[in-house]
Amino acid sequence: RVMERLRTGFGAAEVDRHHASLPERYLRATEAEPMERHFRLASLRGSAPVVLEWHDLPGGHATELTVVASDRPGLFADLAGTLTANGVDILSVDLWGRSDGTVIDTFRVAEQSGPRPIRQERRARVEAALPAAVAGSLDVGEAVERWRSRSRPKTRRSWGRTARPATVRFDHEASATATVIEVKAEDRPGLAWTIAVTLARLGLDISFAKVATAKALALDVFYVTDGLGRKLAAASLARVEAALLAALAARGPAPTAKEVS
């Protein structure tokens, strides 16, 4: 029904071209309603650098934010950092890329102060900041540091429970084209940005990401390639792991990092 409705409103060729440009796992993992919203949002983007849409989720505990833009190195890190710097807590993320370079990033978010939908005034601030972040004219790292200076973010772990050390795991077999990096860490505001910007500063490109939290533990999965679009070389894995663990221990990325080759 969704496909029929979209084909009637937009034309079969445009609808089929959109879905053919997305990875097969998107079609398997995405339900009909968000799939329709993604298509409409991408179609309405036109020449705009970025379009976004808010959708409050049932239960009154969170909001879904979908962002459509042209991909570039470091884009996901800049989006995540901009949300963090504006008081938005990222609960989970689905990052999808079309073959034409368009990305459809869906963030499940809540107020950093608690599990509530994003307030209207905060949405307005995010909508004002995201275009600059996408264009690269906003210093996202500086914005995150200003946020940190104003707040003291805490992990969601409960009192009396021992913190688990972060772990990093690599998988070369799960994807034919990318190295999969799986990071497990205690969840906290800004975690997705910390991981993503560390990968970006290492010169790595993120082609797909899945970020999720459960019982105060985050499981973040990133499909990455090096600057030449290749899987990561075995010799570089120790450096990537060390950079990620150092950033997580310091609650932020190192000031600089050499590109992984």
N, C-alpha and C positions, 0 to 999 in steps of 0.2 A: 504493500500500500504506500509506503514512504517513497519508494522509487517511482511508482506510478504518479504520485502527486508531484514530485519534483520534476519528472519528465514533462508533465503537463504544464507546469509553471515556468520552467526554465529551458526546456528542450532536451531531448534525449541525448544529443551529442555532448552537450556541456556536462550533463550529469554523469554520463559514462566516462568522459575524459577525466573528470575529477576523481572518481573512484578508481579508475585504472592507474592513476598517478600515485596512489597511496599503497603502502606495503600490505601484503595479504593479511598480516596479523592485525592490522587496523580493522579490516572488514570482519575478522573473527571476534575481535575483542570489544567492538563498539556497538552499543545498542542502537535501535532505530531512531529514537528521539534525539539523542545527542548527535548522531550521524547527520540527521536532517539539519540541525542547528549549525553544525560545522560547515555544511555545504552552503547554506544560505549566507553565513557570515563571510566565507571565502568569496562567494560570488558578489557580495555587496562591497567588498573591499575596493575594487577598482584600482586607482592609482594611489590610494592612501597608503602611507608607510606602514600603518598598523590599524587594525580594527579590533575591538574587544566587546565582550558581552558578559553580563553578570546574570547568574541564575541561582536563586536561593534553593537549597536542597530541602527535601522533606525532613521534618523533625525539628527544624529551627535551630540547628547547631552549626551549620556551615554554608558556604556559598561556593558556587562553581564559577570560575573566571576562565573564559576561553579567549586566547589571544592569537590572531592570525597576522603574520608578517613575513617578510622575506628573510630567509636564513642568512646568517653570517657567523664567522668564528666569534665565540663568546656571547652570542645572543641570549642563550638560556641563562647564563650566569647573570647577565644584566637584568633580565626580567625578574629572576628570583631575588636579586639584590634590591631592586626597586620596590618590590612588594615588602620585603623585610624592612627596608628603611622607612616605609610608610605605615608601619604598625600592623602588617598583615602576616599571619602565621600560616605557613604552607604545610598542609596536612598530607597531600599527595599530589602527584603530577603525572600526566600522560603527555609525552612529547611525540608528535608525529610529523614526518616530513614528506611532502610531495616531491615527485621527481623533477618538478619545475623550480624547486628551491623555495617553495612556500611551506611554512611550518604552521601547524595547528597545535598549540600548547594549551592544555586544559589543566588548570590549577584548582584543587579543592582547598579552600582557604577558610580561615576564621579569624576573629579578633585575637590579637596576641594576649589580651587580658583574660580570655576564656573562650569556651566553645560556643560562639555566637556568630550569626551572619555578619558580614561586613557592613558597617554603618554607611549611610549615604554620604556623609561628609568625607569619610575616608575613601570611598569610591571615587569621589570627585578629585581628591588629591592624587590617587593612583592614575586616573585618566589623564590628568595634566602632566604627570611625570613620565609615563610609559613612552609616549612618542619621542621624547628627548632621549630616553634610554635606548630605544630602538635605533635612532639616528646616530647614536654614539656621541651626542653633545652633552650628555649628563655624566658626570664623574660618579659612577655608581659606588665605587669603593669609598669615596669620600662621604657619600650620602649614608652608607652603612655605618661608617665610623661616627658620624654625627648622631645617628640613632643609638649606637652603643654608648656614646657619652651621656645620652639622656636617660638610658634605661639600663637595668641590670638583668638581662634575660637569664632565666633559670631553666634547667632541664625539667621535663615532666615527671621524673622518677619520684616515687613516693618516699617518705621519710623512712629511714632504717634499712633501705635496700641498697646493697653495694652496687656501685656503678660498674657497668661492664666496659672493658676496654674496647676501643674501636678495632674492627678487623677489615682487611681488604683482600678480596679474592679475584683472580683473573681466570677467564675462560676463553680459550681460543677456538673452541669447537662449536659453541652455541650459535655462532653467526658465520656465514661464508665470507663476509666482507669486513667485519669489525671485531675488535677485542671487547669482550664484556667485562666490565669492572663492577663488582658487587661490594658495596660498603655497608657494614652494619655498625651502628653507633647509637649512643643515647640520644634521643630526640631533643631538640631545642630550637627556638626561633633562630633563623639564619643558617641552619644546617645545610639546606639544599644549595644556598649561595656559596657557602664555604667550599663545598665539594666541587661545584661547577666552576667557580672562578679559579680554583687550584688547577683543575684540568685545563682550563683555557690558558692559564699562564704557563703551563707546560707545553703549549703549542698543540694541544689535542682538540680534535673536532668531535662534538657529540652528535650522533645521527639519530639516536633514540634514547629515551630515558623513561624510567618507571620509578617513582618515588612513593613510598608508602610508610605508614607508621602503625604500630600495634603495641599496646601495653608499654608505652614510653620508649620503645625501641624502633629506630628507623632502619628500613632496608631500602637502599638507593641503588638502582641498577642503571648503568650507563653503557651504551654501545659507542665505542670511540675508535677513531683512526688517528694516525699521525698527520703531520702537515702535508704529506703527499698522498693522503687517502688510503694508506695501507694499515694492516693490522700492526699492533705494536711489536717491536722487536723484543725478543726474549731478554736481551741485555738491558733494556730500558725499564723492565717491570719493577725492579728493586727501587729505582729512583722514583717512579710514580707512587709506589706504595709508601716510601719514606716521606714524600712530599704531602700525601694525603694524611698520613698519621700525624705528622708534625702540625699540619693545619688544624686538624680536629683537636689535638691536644691544646693548641694555642687559641682555639675557638675563632680561627680566622686564617686566611692564607698567608704564606710568607710574602714579604714585600716584593720579591722578584723570584723568578724561577727560570732556569734554562730550558729551552725547547728540547723535547725528547726526540732522539733520532734512532 
